[in-house]
């Protein structure tokens, strides 16, 4: 049994079109159903067709949250699948390849089997991926019935496809021969859910009672739209693909004006197009939830890869000064919780809330326990009984102690006002006087003081008494939690409520040796901490190549700092 080790690290690699991602997801779910914690990570190029694809699954009896470098099993469906991953192979790595593939001078243990030949005999060359899955199941030592169950769920009533894939799985199991594990992991009594970050964001929005999601497709934000569209018939929800991101944000703003809980989502380039709309929401003081799934720029950049380069962009979104909120989940549970909270805060403060994810979190899969059920978020600060105004119009933007004023919905008697993009007075009518400008700017910015009280402080993971603290936000949480398992004198301080930065966060960080861990080149979180809390780090670990941090590399870098 391989389970004497802490983990098993499996990867499948090959050309696009060979079902790499779907095979990887089946492996992740199967290992989860056998009672293991999993982390699944996919890589693919920004091509319409072709290119090299991978899916990696890390599994353990203990919680895992980030990909590791050295592989236990590599399934290569072509020669390139081995060559491109040579650095991840060591002497103990088992390499499953077709018998026709010629590999010379490799460090790992080759397991060459007739994948393609058997696939052709079954009548479909593409099922070599399922044959390889069967070989992998045997090598890892997981009950094959679990994989068969997943194949049945995938193909359902497509009898012909179902039968050929089940046969392919069995063929692969037999091809493993003497390498097949005898003592098998059985099905777990209570398997955990396998969930991506995008699915968690969508489920959090659904829990909040989102009524409209509108977006234009853009990697890696699109899976949220797909998930919501798949389930919209079961909920009071409308999903619309718009002609572009400008239309998406303005449709959401219009819906919000009518009292609808609206959300839009995009990535960097699309978010750039939304800036005027975000400013409009700020001036109209309407609730709006925007998911920004980060990817490397500038321009098209690396559209299918990951980064944390848009933190400052999110904080300073829209021209002019107005209160906005930025939340950055680090795992699916946080993605669910903060997606839900985004709707709460948007309604409470009548402002824009930006939910900051990235490709790593959005498209990776994680083991998740049962999520907490939540009450639907109410549309708040809305009156249906406006006080009869002394003037003709409702004073929608009446100054208040916390900057939040009651609003009405369209069609209400004595409740009409002008929703104006220009500077305006309490009733919404244009007013460009210096005096009114000062009153309205200060009124809108008053919200920040109240919002700060709703910002959670950064959380310390690990011992509070350590020599050194890693500090990060968003998806680096996964690698940080893995690193502190291996280093005794290091903890991790995690920001997921990023803006406005709570002033009391200084008390969490003060007096510690800080090392900022960020998937960007400029240290955007570190800069914010220096600027707003007056604290800096003794060092930093940054990466900007579009790839995630691997546990092994961060451990080595931290050791040098210590």
C-alpha positions in Angstrom: 0.0 0.0 0.0 1.3 3.5 -0.8 -0.5 5.0 2.1 2.4 4.6 4.5 3.5 7.9 2.9 1.8 11.2 3.8 0.5 11.8 0.3 0.1 10.4 -3.2 0.8 12.9 -6.1 -0.8 11.8 -9.4 -0.7 13.6 -12.7 -2.1 13.0 -16.2 -0.6 14.8 -19.1 -1.2 14.8 -22.9 -2.6 16.6 -25.9 -5.8 18.6 -25.7 -8.8 16.5 -26.8 -7.8 13.4 -24.9 -10.0 14.1 -22.0 -7.2 15.1 -19.6 -9.3 17.4 -17.4 -12.3 15.1 -17.2 -10.1 12.1 -16.3 -8.4 14.2 -13.6 -11.7 15.2 -12.1 -12.8 11.5 -12.0 -9.6 10.6 -10.2 -10.1 13.5 -7.7 -13.7 12.4 -7.0 -12.8 8.7 -6.7 -10.0 9.4 -4.2 -12.4 11.6 -2.2 -15.0 8.9 -2.1 -12.4 6.5 -0.7 -12.1 8.8 2.3 -9.1 10.9 1.3 -8.6 14.6 1.2 -7.8 15.9 -2.3 -6.5 18.9 -4.2 -6.9 18.9 -7.9 -5.1 21.4 -10.2 -5.3 21.8 -14.0 -3.1 23.5 -16.5 -3.9 24.2 -20.2 -2.7 26.7 -22.8 -4.8 29.6 -24.2 -5.5 27.8 -27.5 -8.9 27.1 -29.2 -7.6 23.6 -30.1 -4.4 21.7 -29.3 -1.6 22.2 -26.8 -0.4 20.3 -23.8 -2.9 19.8 -20.9 -2.4 18.4 -17.4 -4.5 17.6 -14.4 -2.8 16.9 -11.0 -4.3 15.3 -7.9 -2.7 15.4 -4.5 -4.4 13.0 -2.0 -3.8 12.3 1.6 -5.5 11.1 4.8 -4.7 14.6 6.1 -6.0 17.9 4.7 -4.2 19.0 1.5 -4.7 22.4 -0.1 -2.0 23.0 -2.8 -0.2 21.1 -5.5 3.3 19.6 -4.8 6.1 19.2 -7.2 7.5 15.6 -7.0 5.1 13.0 -8.6 4.4 9.5 -7.4 2.6 8.6 -10.6 2.7 10.3 -14.0 0.3 9.2 -16.7 1.7 10.4 -20.0 -0.6 10.0 -23.1 2.3 11.0 -25.4 6.0 11.5 -25.3 5.7 15.2 -24.6 3.8 14.3 -21.4 7.1 12.8 -20.0 9.6 15.3 -21.5 7.8 18.4 -20.2 7.6 17.0 -16.7 11.1 15.6 -16.2 11.8 17.9 -13.3 8.8 16.5 -11.4 10.1 12.9 -11.7 12.4 11.2 -9.3 13.5 7.5 -8.8 10.2 6.5 -7.1 7.9 8.0 -9.8 5.9 5.4 -11.7 5.4 6.6 -15.3 2.5 5.1 -17.2 2.9 5.4 -21.0 1.9 3.6 -24.1 4.2 0.9 -25.2 4.9 2.8 -28.4 6.4 5.8 -26.6 10.2 5.8 -26.5 11.6 7.2 -23.3 15.4 7.2 -22.7 17.4 8.2 -19.7 14.5 8.9 -17.4 14.8 8.7 -13.6 11.4 7.1 -12.9 10.1 3.6 -13.2 8.5 3.0 -16.6 5.2 1.1 -16.8 4.6 0.7 -20.6 1.2 -0.8 -21.5 -0.7 -0.9 -24.8 -3.0 1.9 -24.1 -3.7 2.9 -27.7 -3.9 -0.6 -29.1 -6.5 -1.6 -26.5 -8.5 1.6 -27.1 -8.7 0.8 -30.8 -9.8 -2.7 -30.1 -12.6 -1.3 -28.0 -13.6 0.8 -30.9 -12.6 4.3 -29.8 -8.9 5.5 -29.6 -9.9 8.3 -27.3 -10.7 5.9 -24.4 -7.0 5.4 -23.8 -7.4 8.0 -21.1 -9.9 5.7 -19.3 -7.6 2.7 -19.8 -4.9 4.8 -18.2 -7.3 5.7 -15.4 -7.8 2.0 -14.8 -4.1 1.4 -14.6 -3.8 4.3 -12.1 -6.6 3.0 -10.0 -4.8 -0.3 -9.7 -1.4 1.4 -8.9 -2.9 3.6 -6.2 -5.0 0.8 -4.8 -8.5 2.2 -4.8 -11.6 0.0 -5.3 -12.5 0.0 -9.0 -16.3 0.1 -8.3 -15.8 3.7 -7.2 -14.5 4.6 -10.6 -17.3 2.6 -12.3 -19.9 4.6 -10.3 -18.4 7.9 -11.5 -18.4 6.8 -15.1 -22.1 5.8 -14.7 -22.8 9.3 -13.3 -20.9 10.9 -16.2 -22.5 9.0 -19.1 -25.9 8.3 -17.6 -28.3 7.0 -20.2 -25.8 7.0 -23.0 -25.6 3.2 -22.9 -23.0 2.7 -25.7 -20.5 5.2 -24.3 -21.1 3.9 -20.8 -20.3 0.3 -21.7 -17.1 1.1 -23.7 -15.8 3.3 -20.9 -16.5 0.7 -18.2 -14.7 -1.9 -20.4 -11.8 0.5 -20.9 -11.5 0.9 -17.1 -11.4 -2.8 -16.5 -8.8 -3.3 -19.3 -6.6 -0.8 -17.6 -7.0 -2.4 -14.2 -5.8 -5.7 -15.7 -2.9 -4.1 -17.6 -1.4 -3.0 -14.3 -0.4 -6.7 -13.7 2.1 -7.2 -10.9 2.1 -3.5 -10.1 -1.5 -3.7 -9.0 -2.1 -3.1 -5.2 -3.7 -6.0 -3.4 -5.0 -4.2 -0.3 -7.5 -1.8 -1.6 -9.0 1.4 0.0 -12.7 0.9 0.3 -15.5 3.4 -0.2 -15.8 5.9 2.7 -18.9 5.9 4.8 -19.1 9.7 4.5 -17.2 11.0 1.6 -16.5 14.7 1.4 -17.7 17.0 -1.4 -15.3 17.8 -4.2 -15.7 21.4 -5.2 -14.0 24.1 -7.2 -13.6 27.6 -6.1 -15.9 28.8 -8.8 -18.6 26.4 -7.7 -18.2 27.6 -4.2 -18.6 31.3 -5.3 -21.8 30.3 -7.2 -23.2 28.4 -4.3 -22.6 31.3 -1.9 -24.4 33.6 -4.3 -27.3 31.2 -4.6 -27.4 30.9 -0.8 -27.7 34.7 -0.6 -30.6 34.6 -3.1 -28.9 36.1 -6.2 -31.6 36.9 -8.8 -29.6 38.0 -11.8 -26.1 37.0 -12.9 -25.0 38.6 -16.2 -21.6 38.3 -17.7 -19.6 37.9 -20.9 -17.4 34.7 -21.0 -13.8 35.3 -19.9 -11.4 32.8 -18.4 -11.2 32.0 -15.5 -14.5 33.7 -14.5 -16.8 31.8 -16.8 -17.3 28.6 -14.7 -19.4 30.6 -12.2 -21.8 31.6 -15.0 -21.9 28.0 -16.2 -22.7 26.7 -12.8 -25.4 29.2 -12.1 -26.9 28.7 -15.6 -27.1 25.0 -15.0 -29.1 25.5 -11.8 -31.2 28.6 -12.6 -34.4 26.6 -13.3 -34.4 25.4 -9.7 -34.0 28.9 -8.2 -35.5 32.3 -8.6 -32.5 33.2 -10.8 -31.9 34.5 -14.3 -28.5 34.1 -16.0 -27.7 36.1 -19.1 -24.7 36.2 -21.4 -24.4 39.7 -22.6 -22.7 41.1 -25.7 -19.8 42.4 -23.7 -18.6 43.4 -20.2 -19.9 46.9 -20.5 -23.4 45.6 -21.1 -23.0 43.1 -18.2 -22.2 45.7 -15.5 -24.8 48.1 -16.7 -27.5 45.4 -16.8 -26.6 44.5 -13.2 -26.8 48.1 -12.2 -30.2 48.5 -13.8 -31.5 45.4 -12.1 -30.2 46.6 -8.8 -32.0 49.9 -9.2 -35.2 47.9 -9.5 -34.5 46.0 -6.3 -32.9 42.9 -7.8 -29.9 41.2 -6.1 -27.6 41.3 -9.0 -24.1 40.1 -9.7 -21.6 40.1 -12.5 -18.2 38.5 -13.0 -15.2 38.8 -15.2 -11.4 38.8 -15.4 -8.9 41.6 -15.9 -9.6 42.8 -19.4 -13.4 42.6 -18.8 -13.0 44.4 -15.5 -11.2 47.2 -17.3 -14.2 47.7 -19.5 -16.5 47.8 -16.4 -14.8 50.8 -14.8 -17.3 53.4 -15.9 -20.2 51.2 -14.7 -18.5 50.6 -11.4 -18.2 54.4 -10.9 -21.9 54.7 -11.9 -22.9 52.3 -9.2 -20.7 54.3 -6.7 -22.5 57.5 -7.6 -26.0 56.0 -7.7 -25.2 54.1 -4.4 -26.6 50.9 -5.6 -25.7 47.4 -4.3 -23.6 45.5 -6.8 -21.5 42.3 -6.4 -18.6 41.9 -8.9 -16.4 38.8 -9.1 -13.0 39.5 -10.4 -11.1 36.3 -11.2 -7.5 37.4 -11.7 -5.2 36.2 -14.4 -1.8 37.6 -15.6 -1.8 40.7 -17.7 -1.3 43.2 -19.1 -3.7 43.0 -22.0 -4.4 39.4 -22.9 -1.4 38.3 -20.9 -1.6 34.6 -19.9 -5.4 34.1 -20.1 -5.4 30.5 -18.8 -2.9 31.0 -16.0 -3.0 32.4 -12.5 -1.8 35.5 -10.6 -2.6 38.0 -7.8 -1.8 41.1 -9.8 -5.2 42.9 -9.7 -5.5 43.6 -6.0 -4.7 47.3 -6.4 -6.8 47.5 -9.5 -9.8 46.2 -7.5 -9.2 48.6 -4.6 -9.0 51.6 -6.9 -11.7 50.4 -9.4 -13.7 53.2 -10.9 -12.7 56.8 -11.2 -13.3 59.2 -8.4 -13.5 58.5 -4.6 -16.3 56.3 -3.2 -16.6 53.5 -0.7 -16.1 50.0 -2.0 -15.3 46.7 -0.5 -12.8 44.0 -1.6 -13.0 40.4 -0.3 -10.4 37.7 -1.3 -11.2 34.1 -0.4 -8.4 31.6 0.0 -10.3 28.3 -0.4 -13.8 27.0 -1.4 -15.2 27.4 2.1 -14.1 31.0 2.2 -15.3 31.5 -1.3 -18.8 30.3 -0.3 -18.9 32.4 2.9 -17.5 35.6 1.3 -19.7 35.3 -1.8 -22.7 35.2 0.6 -21.2 38.1 2.7 -20.6 40.2 -0.4 -24.4 40.4 -0.9 -24.9 41.2 2.7 -22.4 44.1 2.6 -23.6 45.4 -0.8 -27.1 45.7 0.5 -26.1 47.1 3.9 -23.9 49.8 2.6 -25.4 50.4 -0.9 -22.1 50.0 -2.6 -19.9 47.9 -4.9 -18.4 44.7 -3.4 -15.6 43.0 -5.3 -15.0 39.3 -4.7 -11.4 38.7 -5.7 -10.4 35.1 -6.9 -7.9 33.8 -9.4 -7.4 30.9 -11.8 -5.8 28.7 -9.1 -8.7 29.0 -6.8 -11.4 29.2 -9.4 -10.5 26.1 -11.4 -8.9 23.8 -8.8 -10.8 21.2 -6.9 -10.7 20.7 -3.1 -12.2 18.4 -0.4 -14.9 20.3 1.3 -17.1 19.3 4.3 -20.8 20.0 4.2 -21.4 23.8 3.7 -23.5 25.7 6.2 -27.1 26.6 5.1 -27.8 30.3 5.3 -30.9 32.5 5.2 -31.6 34.4 2.0 -30.1 38.0 2.2 -32.9 40.6 2.3 -32.9 43.6 0.1 -32.3 46.2 2.8 -32.5 50.0 3.4 -35.6 50.1 1.1 -38.8 51.8 2.2 -42.3 51.2 0.8 -43.7 54.0 3.0 -41.7 57.1 2.2 -42.4 60.1 4.3 -44.3 62.7 2.3 -41.6 65.1 1.3 -42.0 68.8 1.8 -40.9 69.1 -1.8 -42.2 67.1 -4.7 -39.5 64.5 -4.7 -38.2 61.8 -2.3 -34.9 62.6 -0.7 -33.0 59.5 -1.7 -29.6 60.9 -0.9 -30.5 62.5 2.4 -27.4 63.0 4.6 -27.2 60.4 7.5 -24.9 59.5 10.3 -23.3 56.5 8.6 -23.6 57.6 4.9 -26.4 55.1 4.1 -29.8 56.5 3.2 -33.2 54.9 2.5 -34.1 54.2 -1.1 -37.3 53.4 -2.9 -38.0 51.1 -5.8 -39.5 52.3 -9.1 -43.2 52.8 -9.2 -43.8 53.7 -5.6 -46.1 56.7 -4.9 -44.2 59.6 -3.4 -41.0 57.6 -3.9 -39.7 58.9 -7.1 -36.2 60.5 -7.4 -33.6 61.1 -10.0 -30.9 58.4 -10.2 -28.2 60.7 -11.6 -24.6 60.0 -12.6 -23.8 63.7 -12.1 -23.2 65.2 -8.7 -26.5 65.8 -7.1 -28.5 67.0 -4.1 -30.6 64.8 -1.8 -33.4 64.3 -4.4 -30.9 63.4 -7.2 -31.2 66.6 -9.1 -27.9 68.0 -10.6 -26.1 70.3 -8.2 -22.6 71.4 -9.1 -22.1 73.9 -6.2 -19.0 73.6 -4.1 -21.1 73.3 -0.9 -23.3 70.4 -2.1 -20.2 68.7 -3.6 -18.6 68.7 -0.2 -21.7 67.5 1.6 -22.2 64.6 -0.8 -18.6 63.4 -1.0 -18.3 63.4 2.7 -21.6 61.6 3.1 -20.7 58.8 0.7 -17.2 58.4 2.2 -18.8 58.1 5.7 -19.6 54.6 4.8 -16.0 53.6 5.0 -15.9 54.2 8.8 -18.9 51.8 9.3 -17.7 49.3 6.7 -14.4 48.9 8.6 -16.3 47.5 11.6 -17.5 44.7 9.3 -14.0 43.8 8.1 -12.7 40.7 9.7 -9.1 40.8 11.1 -6.5 38.6 9.4 -6.4 35.1 10.8 -3.3 33.4 12.3 -2.8 29.8 11.3 -0.3 27.8 13.3 1.3 28.7 16.6 1.2 32.4 17.6 4.6 32.0 19.1 6.9 31.6 16.1 10.1 33.1 14.8 8.5 34.1 11.5 5.1 34.8 10.0 4.2 34.3 6.3 1.6 36.9 5.3 -0.7 36.6 2.3 -4.2 37.0 0.8 -6.4 34.9 -1.3 -5.3 31.6 -2.9 -1.7 31.6 -1.4 -3.5 30.3 1.7 -3.3 26.8 0.3 0.5 26.7 -0.1 1.1 28.6 3.2 -0.9 26.0 5.2 1.1 23.2 3.6 4.4 25.0 4.3 3.7 25.5 8.0 3.1 21.8 8.4 6.7 21.3 7.5 8.4 24.2 9.3 8.0 24.3 13.1 8.9 28.0 13.6 6.6 29.5 11.0 2.9 30.5 11.0 0.7 32.1 8.4 -1.4 35.3 8.7 -4.2 35.3 6.2 -6.1 38.4 4.8 -9.4 37.7 3.2 -11.1 41.0 4.1 -8.7 43.2 2.2 -10.4 46.6 1.7 -11.0 48.8 3.6 -8.0 47.5 5.5 -9.1 47.2 9.2 -6.8 49.4 11.3 -6.8 46.8 14.1 -5.0 44.5 11.8 -1.9 46.3 13.0 -2.3 44.6 16.3 -2.3 41.1 14.7 0.9 41.9 12.7 2.8 44.1 15.1 6.0 42.7 16.7 6.4 39.8 14.2 9.0 39.1 11.6 6.8 39.2 8.5 7.5 37.6 5.1 4.9 38.5 2.5 3.9 35.7 0.1 2.3 36.9 -3.1 1.7 35.7 -6.6 2.7 39.0 -8.1 5.9 41.0 -8.8 5.2 44.2 -6.9 4.1 43.0 -3.5 0.7 44.6 -3.6 -0.5 43.4 -0.2 2.8 44.3 1.4 2.5 47.8 -0.1 -1.0 48.2 1.4 0.2 47.1 4.8 3.1 49.5 4.7 0.8 52.4 3.6 -2.1 51.9 5.9 -0.7 50.1 8.9 2.8 51.4 8.9 4.4 47.9 9.0 6.7 46.2 6.6 8.2 42.8 6.2 11.8 41.6 6.7 11.5 39.8 3.4 9.1 38.7 0.7 8.5 35.7 -1.6 7.0 36.6 -4.9 6.2 34.7 -8.1 4.9 36.2 -11.4 5.2 33.4 -14.0 1.5 32.5 -14.1 2.2 29.3 -12.1 1.2 28.7 -8.5 3.7 28.4 -5.7 4.7 24.8 -5.0 5.1 23.7 -1.4 8.7 22.5 -2.0 9.9 25.8 -3.4 8.4 27.9 -0.7 9.8 25.7 2.1 13.3 26.0 0.6 12.9 29.8 0.3 11.7 30.2 3.8 14.6 28.1 5.1 17.0 30.5 3.6 15.3 33.5 5.3 15.3 31.8 8.7 
